């Protein structure tokens, strides 16, 4: 048996839930270890034994929800798969998952160490999903070039831009327009009739 007191899962769950509630009720800045302790009745010492700092609690509390990824579609075409994936991604991010992702990025932009954790634990999953889709269609000859990090950036960049800056709608029409542009960039031209 490992040394020390076993982790109290009820405390962990309560602290995560308190972080969610604070975000919804008062915004990101309200999430502090003190506020979580006040809300849950768990001592700050206990919280700090479980999470060494606020960002560890935030990442632990939000990562599972923020990691909600849509199923990787298989419509039979690159354009159909990309359109379906972007529609599902926008739908997911219009809800609480979008608020969660904004909170995580807000913290990450203030703390390079947290950005590394976020990239490794969370953002890399989205990149792998897109890369999987691209490899599938590259193997079928549906892409002009092999999948690259830049192509993944071109797909994910507009999603994050709209999420973080509210620069435009995140609806089906926006997803379809983005998918259409990306398909034209990535697919080889059709042979002349």
C-alpha positions as CSV (number, residue, x, y, z in Angstrom):
1,X,0.0,0.0,0.0
2,X,1.5,3.4,-0.9
3,X,2.4,5.7,2.0
4,X,0.1,8.5,3.0
5,X,-3.7,8.9,3.3
6,X,-5.7,7.5,0.4
7,X,-7.3,10.1,-1.9
8,X,-10.9,11.0,-1.0
9,X,-12.8,10.7,-4.3
10,X,-15.8,12.5,-2.9
11,X,-13.6,15.5,-2.0
12,X,-12.1,15.5,-5.5
13,X,-15.5,15.3,-7.2
14,X,-16.9,18.1,-4.9
15,X,-13.9,20.4,-5.7
16,X,-14.3,19.8,-9.4
17,X,-18.0,20.5,-9.2
18,X,-17.3,23.7,-7.3
19,X,-14.9,24.9,-9.9
20,X,-17.6,24.3,-12.6
21,X,-20.2,26.2,-10.5
22,X,-17.9,29.1,-9.9
23,X,-17.2,29.4,-13.6
24,X,-20.9,29.4,-14.5
25,X,-22.0,31.8,-11.8
26,X,-19.1,34.3,-11.6
27,X,-16.7,33.7,-14.4
28,X,-13.2,32.4,-14.7
29,X,-11.6,34.8,-12.2
30,X,-13.8,33.5,-9.4
31,X,-12.1,30.1,-9.4
32,X,-9.7,30.2,-6.6
33,X,-8.6,27.6,-4.0
34,X,-10.2,29.7,-1.3
35,X,-13.5,29.9,-3.1
36,X,-13.5,26.1,-3.7
37,X,-12.7,25.5,0.0
38,X,-15.5,27.9,1.0
39,X,-18.0,26.3,-1.3
40,X,-17.2,22.7,-0.4
41,X,-16.1,22.8,3.2
42,X,-12.9,21.1,2.2
43,X,-9.9,22.6,3.9
44,X,-7.4,24.5,1.7
45,X,-4.7,22.2,3.0
46,X,-6.6,19.2,1.7
47,X,-7.1,20.9,-1.7
48,X,-3.4,21.7,-2.0
49,X,-2.5,18.1,-1.1
50,X,-4.6,17.0,-4.1
51,X,-3.7,19.8,-6.5
52,X,-0.4,21.7,-6.0
53,X,-1.9,24.9,-7.5
54,X,-5.0,26.4,-8.9
55,X,-4.2,25.5,-12.5
56,X,-3.8,21.8,-11.6
57,X,-7.3,21.9,-10.2
58,X,-8.7,23.7,-13.2
59,X,-7.1,21.3,-15.7
60,X,-8.3,18.3,-13.7
61,X,-11.8,19.7,-13.3
62,X,-12.2,20.9,-16.9
63,X,-10.1,18.5,-18.9
64,X,-12.7,15.7,-19.0
65,X,-15.5,18.0,-20.2
66,X,-13.2,20.0,-22.5
67,X,-12.0,16.7,-24.0
68,X,-15.5,15.9,-25.3
69,X,-14.7,15.2,-28.9
70,X,-17.3,14.4,-31.6
71,X,-17.1,11.0,-33.1
72,X,-14.8,10.8,-36.1
73,X,-17.3,10.6,-39.0
74,X,-17.0,8.2,-41.9
75,X,-19.2,9.5,-44.7
76,X,-17.0,8.1,-47.5
77,X,-15.7,11.5,-48.7
78,X,-13.2,14.0,-47.3
79,X,-15.6,16.8,-47.8
80,X,-18.4,14.9,-46.0
81,X,-16.2,13.9,-43.2
82,X,-14.7,17.4,-42.7
83,X,-18.2,19.0,-42.8
84,X,-19.6,16.5,-40.3
85,X,-16.7,16.9,-38.0
86,X,-16.8,20.7,-38.1
87,X,-20.6,20.8,-37.6
88,X,-20.3,18.5,-34.5
89,X,-17.3,20.5,-33.2
90,X,-19.1,23.8,-33.5
91,X,-22.2,22.3,-31.8
92,X,-20.1,21.0,-28.9
93,X,-18.4,24.3,-28.4
94,X,-21.6,26.4,-28.5
95,X,-22.4,24.9,-25.1
96,X,-20.7,24.6,-21.7
97,X,-17.7,22.9,-23.4
98,X,-16.9,26.2,-25.2
99,X,-17.0,28.1,-21.9
100,X,-14.6,25.4,-20.4
101,X,-12.2,25.6,-23.3
102,X,-12.1,29.4,-23.1
103,X,-11.3,29.2,-19.4
104,X,-8.5,26.7,-20.0
105,X,-6.9,28.8,-22.7
106,X,-7.3,32.0,-20.5
107,X,-5.2,30.3,-17.8
108,X,-2.7,28.9,-20.4
109,X,-2.0,32.3,-21.9
110,X,-0.9,33.5,-18.5
111,X,1.2,30.5,-17.6
112,X,3.6,28.8,-20.0
113,X,3.9,25.7,-17.8
114,X,0.1,25.3,-17.8
115,X,0.1,25.8,-21.6
116,X,2.5,22.9,-21.9
117,X,0.2,20.8,-19.7
118,X,-2.9,21.8,-21.6
119,X,-1.3,21.1,-24.9
120,X,-0.1,17.6,-23.8
121,X,-3.2,16.6,-22.0
122,X,-6.0,18.2,-24.0
123,X,-5.2,20.0,-27.2
124,X,-3.1,17.2,-28.6
125,X,-6.2,14.9,-28.7
126,X,-8.0,17.3,-31.1
127,X,-4.9,17.4,-33.3
128,X,-4.6,13.6,-33.4
129,X,-8.3,13.3,-34.3
130,X,-7.9,15.7,-37.3
131,X,-4.7,14.0,-38.3
132,X,-6.4,10.6,-38.3
133,X,-9.1,11.9,-40.6
134,X,-6.5,13.5,-42.9
135,X,-4.4,10.3,-43.1
136,X,-7.5,8.3,-43.9
137,X,-8.2,10.4,-46.9
138,X,-4.6,10.9,-47.9
139,X,-4.3,7.1,-48.2
140,X,-7.4,7.2,-50.5
141,X,-5.7,9.8,-52.7
142,X,-8.2,12.5,-51.7
143,X,-5.6,15.0,-50.5
144,X,-3.2,17.1,-52.6
145,X,-0.4,16.7,-50.1
146,X,0.3,14.4,-47.2
147,X,-1.2,15.6,-43.9
148,X,1.0,18.2,-42.2
149,X,0.8,20.2,-39.0
150,X,0.1,23.3,-41.1
151,X,-3.0,21.7,-42.6
152,X,-4.2,20.7,-39.1
153,X,-3.7,24.3,-38.0
154,X,-5.7,25.5,-41.0
155,X,-8.6,23.3,-39.8
156,X,-8.4,24.1,-36.1
157,X,-7.3,27.7,-36.3
158,X,-10.7,29.2,-37.4
159,X,-12.5,27.1,-34.8
160,X,-10.4,28.5,-32.0
161,X,-10.5,32.0,-33.4
162,X,-14.3,32.0,-33.4
163,X,-14.5,30.3,-30.0
164,X,-12.1,32.7,-28.3
165,X,-12.9,36.0,-30.0
166,X,-16.6,35.5,-30.8
167,X,-15.7,36.7,-34.3
168,X,-18.6,34.9,-36.0
169,X,-21.2,32.3,-35.6
170,X,-20.4,28.7,-34.8
171,X,-23.4,27.1,-36.6
172,X,-23.8,24.6,-39.4
173,X,-23.6,27.3,-42.1
174,X,-20.2,28.4,-40.8
175,X,-19.0,24.8,-40.5
176,X,-20.1,24.1,-44.1
177,X,-18.4,27.2,-45.4
178,X,-15.1,26.4,-43.6
179,X,-15.2,22.8,-44.7
180,X,-15.8,23.9,-48.4
181,X,-12.8,26.3,-48.3
182,X,-10.5,23.7,-46.7
183,X,-11.6,21.0,-49.1
184,X,-10.7,23.2,-52.1
185,X,-7.3,23.9,-50.5
186,X,-6.5,20.3,-49.7
187,X,-8.0,18.2,-52.5
188,X,-6.3,17.6,-55.8
189,X,-8.1,19.3,-58.7
190,X,-10.6,17.1,-60.6
191,X,-9.3,15.8,-63.9
192,X,-10.7,17.8,-66.9
193,X,-14.0,16.5,-68.2
